[in-house]
Amino acid sequence: MMSLNDAAEELASSLGVDKAEVKADLEKLVSYSVPMDEAKQSLRRKYGDSGGGDGGGTPPKTDIVDITPESGNVTVTARVLTVGKRSIRYEGENQTIFEGELADETGRISYTAWTDFSLSPGDTVTVGNAGVREWDGEPELNLGQSTTVTLEKEALSVPYEIGGERDLIDLEPGDRGRTVEVQVLETETRTIDGRDGETEIKSGVLGDATTRLPFTDWEPHREIVDGASVRLEDVYIDEFRGVPSVNVTEFSAIEPTAEVTVSESGTELSVREAVAAGGVYDAVLTGNVIEVRDGSGLIQRCPECGRVVQNDQCRSHGQVDPEDDMRVKAILDDGTDTVTVILGRELTESVYGGTLEDALDHARDAMDRDVVADEIAEKLEGREYRVRGALSVDEYGANLDATDFEESDEDPKARAQAFLSEVEP
Ligand SMILES: [Zn+2]
């Protein structure tokens, strides 16, 4: 049987109130012959109510490291690392939510707040009666109607960075409340069928000294124009085909900054590393072209949607009058894995050594469209290339949309050495 002192201690810590006060109350109830369990319940109600809770009492205080998806409701004292504001569609309504990370000495955890608790990065708070749910296999705190948030006077020291400032290379899908300083490298405005009807969005590419990433601006900001250097405060990160993508919203703050230097080199990786990363927006790979695949050389596209068509039939638009185009789908092997490199028209013309018109003439003279692909295969197969572009991974494998494609002048021996050291560290 738990002693009165122990019971008072447990209650005080779980309710976040003074132990002496709880002990006095407990002693009084027990002296009136109230059973201990009932006395504790009654005090939970008393202090739970005074804390503004729903009367169900506050769960015991937990270290973040001990929270699991099965934890039920918890109470934690933690430092607010980041706060991101976002509008989502929930049960048919637009709702503003707050998301980010909390940390204590033992660990950190993501949270979603369904009401505005006025959280700011750096605050130390006690979050009472937060729900725990599972997201992507990890526990996440849910701060709702029955959650209390109390600002603590004393700052909790935590072994994590406070605030959302990051380099582009460090962003990961799922990140919320991030702040980046970037140069806008490309922009495109288009109209989409959004959740509230037709709406205009801006998309393009951002760069900093570490890498480049695609972005979408859901509330087109006029500060986001080609060549501008800007600080984007409160953006969130999702993924598109394995590549992190920066989302700017109506809640993001945008400010011009001094010119941001942009990485010129791309990220050098082995194919295996790039595939393991699930996608890399600006990857540089070096390997041998082992095969030029079917669907290379002269191709035809639907004029409506740009899909490759065969026998004038588009999957979406039926019978069409197709447009001629050129591309290469080449399998690149660097000894660790393979990737399909896709060259668009310009790079294909350059490896073919002639324009689309030349290729069409060539095919006409030979009375065979395949001669173009055959000639490209003869040039590429067995040679080593350095390729730069966006690598994505889907169920069919890894593809790299090349922006640069050049024959490698690297010493093959040195490269073999590098791979060996990677395989056997
Ligand atoms: Zn089509």
Boltz pocket constraint, residues with backbone or C-beta under 6 A from the ligand:
constraints:
  - pocket:
      binder: B
      contacts: [[A, 302], [A, 303], [A, 304], [A, 305], [A, 306], [A, 307], [A, 314], [A, 315], [A, 316], [A, 317]]
      max_distance: 6.0
